[in-house]
Amino acid sequence: MPSFPSPFGNDDSLFDSYDEFVPNHNPVPGRFLEGHDVLAGSDHVAFHRLTRELFEERTVYDMTFDYNLARLNLDTRHKNAGFRYAVEQSGADAIDDADVDRVLRAEFTPTTPFCPQTHTLTIGSFRAWNGLSDRHEYDLVRVRPAPMHQQCEAISEQLAELERKYLETDDVTVDPEESADVGSNPMERTMQNETASRGSPDTPF
């Protein structure tokens, strides 16, 4: 059965290249990156190109735009959306774990404060980066949504719990505690409930 093309289109002329860093087309680093070494220029480009590969392998896709989530940074129609990264420096909120030396922080800015996919996409991103950690130099990649999202605090709490469980178990598929108030939308929660009732299948994340 043929798929329907995205109504938003994927005209290459609307996208920046993965080989360039365009500051005005990337999100302004938010509070999760404050006080840390924010990647820019070739450092940002190198990690974001790797991100594209990892997201492709783990199928971290934006369902609205029908493309690899890493491409959102390059979409000139959404110039302030996507990921920014920073190498974590020591501080009050830094990871304190003897087995964790280098940590990268990733902050995701969605296209709107009400983006229904932010919960799913940030968790999927966490699992892709940390499930394929042999492909980069970081012991842990921490992920948070930008403060502009309406559920920023609740999603951040789940991601923090996911970090803790991952560090305890080394299992990237562990789930944070379920919350009826956190999730993409009513349809996704219905699908999650149906999946749970049938038994959880393997997930690409």
Salt bridges, closest charged atoms under 4 A:
ASP12 OD1 - ARG71 NH2 2.75
ASP16 OD2 - HIS25 ND1 2.60
ASP19 OD1 - ARG49 NH1 2.78
GLU57 OE1 - ARG135 NH1 2.97
ASP75 OD1 - ARG77 NE 2.85
GLU88 OE1 - ARG105 NE 2.72
GLU88 OE1 - ARG142 NH1 2.67
ASP93 OD2 - ARG105 NH2 3.40
ASP93 OD1 - ARG142 NH2 3.88
GLU137 OE1 - ARG102 NH2 3.27
GLU153 OE2 - ARG31 NH2 2.31
GLU161 OE2 - LYS165 NZ 3.38
GLU163 OE1 - ARG142 NE 3.14
GLU163 OE2 - ARG144 NH1 2.71
ASP175 OD1 - ARG127 NH2 2.60
GLU177 OE2 - LYS165 NZ 3.71
